[in-house]
C-alpha cells in the first residue's frame, strides 16, 4: 500500500545524481587543466622573451714577464680580470672557466683554469691568473708579425675566457656556454730589463670598454 507520505516525497533517480556529479567533476577537471595549460604557455612565453642575463667583464691589467721569440714563442703573462653582477635579481655561478691568450687568432698560451665561484649583485669578482706558453710553434707569417710588433714596442693580444654560466629563474636552473674576449695592447718595456711590463698596467687600469661577451644556447 502507498501512503500519502510516500506520495508526497519527491522521487529522484540515483543514477541521475551520479551522472550530474560526474559531469560537474569533469567540468572542474577540464577547467583546472585549461588553467595549468595557460600557466605553462605564459611561463614558456616569458622564458622566450626574457633576455639572457650575463655579468660584465673588464680586463684591468696585464703584465708580461717573459717574451722569447724565435721560430717558437715562450711567454708568461699575469692578467687581472674582473666580473660584476648588475642584475640584482640574479646570482651567477661560474664553472669550468679557462683563460688563455691569443695573437691574431692563434692561441699562444695554455688554458689556465679558474676555480668556480658565485657572483651576487652588486659584488665584483676578481681573478689574477698566470698564463704560460712554452715554445709554442708559430707560422712564419706570425713570427714576422710578432717581430715587427716587438720592434714597434707594442702588440695586440686577446685574453679569452671560456666556460659555463648558470643562474636560476623562479624554481628553474639554467646554464649556457660563456665566451669572453678582451683585447689588450701589450707595450714592451726596455729590452735590457729581465721583465717586460705593460706600461698602463703598472699605473692605472686599461681604458678599454667592457669585454665582449657571447653566450651560447640556454639549457634547462
Residue pairs with C-beta under 8 A, 6 or more apart in sequence:
47 169
50 169
52 176
52 215
52 218
53 87
53 90
53 92
53 167
54 165
54 178
54 213
54 215
55 83
55 84
55 85
55 86
55 87
55 92
55 119
55 165
56 83
56 84
56 86
56 210
56 211
56 213
57 81
57 82
57 83
57 161
57 180
57 182
57 210
57 211
57 213
58 81
58 82
58 83
58 84
58 182
58 205
58 206
58 208
58 210
58 211
59 79
59 80
59 81
59 159
59 182
59 184
59 206
59 208
59 211
60 80
60 81
60 82
60 126
60 205
60 206
61 79
61 80
61 198
61 200
61 201
61 202
61 205
61 206
62 77
62 78
62 79
62 80
62 157
62 159
62 184
62 186
62 198
62 201
62 206
63 77
63 78
63 79
63 195
63 197
63 198
63 201
64 75
64 76
64 77
64 186
64 188
64 195
64 196
64 197
64 198
65 76
65 77
65 78
65 195
65 196
65 197
66 74
66 75
66 76
66 195
66 196
67 73
67 74
67 75
67 150
67 188
67 196
68 74
68 75
69 143
69 146
69 147
69 150
70 143
71 137
71 138
71 143
72 135
72 136
72 137
72 138
73 108
73 133
73 135
73 136
73 138
73 146
74 133
74 134
74 135
74 136
75 101
75 108
75 109
75 131
75 132
75 133
75 136
76 130
76 131
76 132
76 133
77 101
77 109
77 130
77 131
77 132
78 128
78 129
78 130
78 131
79 99
79 101
79 128
79 129
79 131
79 159
80 126
80 127
80 128
81 99
81 126
81 127
81 128
81 159
81 161
81 182
81 211
82 124
82 125
82 126
82 127
83 94
83 119
83 124
83 125
84 119
84 122
84 123
84 124
84 125
85 91
85 92
85 119
85 120
85 121
85 122
85 123
85 124
86 121
86 122
87 121
88 121
88 122
89 121
90 121
90 167
90 168
90 169
91 118
91 119
91 120
91 121
91 167
91 168
92 118
92 119
92 165
92 166
92 167
93 116
93 117
93 118
93 119
93 165
93 166
93 167
94 114
94 116
94 117
94 118
94 119
94 125
94 163
94 164
94 165
94 178
95 116
95 163
95 164
95 165
95 166
96 113
96 116
96 163
96 164
97 113
97 114
97 116
97 161
97 162
97 163
97 178
98 111
98 112
98 113
98 114
98 161
98 162
98 163
99 111
99 112
99 114
99 127
99 129
99 131
99 159
99 160
99 161
100 107
100 109
100 110
100 111
100 112
100 131
100 159
100 160
101 107
101 108
101 109
101 131
101 133
101 157
101 158
101 159
101 160
102 108
102 157
102 158
102 160
103 142
103 146
103 155
103 156
103 157
103 158
104 142
104 145
106 138
106 139
106 142
107 136
108 133
108 136
108 157
109 131
109 132
109 133
109 136
110 131
110 132
110 133
111 162
112 129
112 130
112 131
112 132
114 127
114 129
114 161
114 163
117 125
119 125
131 159
138 146
146 155
149 155
149 156
150 188
153 187
153 188
154 185
154 186
154 187
154 188
155 185
155 186
155 188
156 183
156 184
156 185
156 186
157 183
157 184
157 186
158 181
158 182
158 183
158 184
159 181
159 182
159 183
159 184
159 211
160 179
160 180
160 181
160 182
161 178
161 179
161 180
161 182
161 211
162 177
162 178
162 179
162 180
163 177
163 178
164 175
164 176
164 177
164 178
165 175
165 176
165 177
165 178
165 215
166 173
166 174
166 175
167 173
167 174
167 175
168 174
172 220
173 220
174 218
174 219
174 220
175 218
175 219
176 215
176 216
176 217
176 218
176 219
177 215
177 216
177 217
178 213
178 214
178 215
178 216
179 213
179 214
179 215
179 216
180 211
180 212
180 213
180 214
181 211
181 212
181 214
182 208
182 211
182 212
183 208
184 198
184 206
184 208
186 196
186 198
187 198
187 199
187 200
188 196
189 195
189 196
189 197
189 199
200 206
200 207
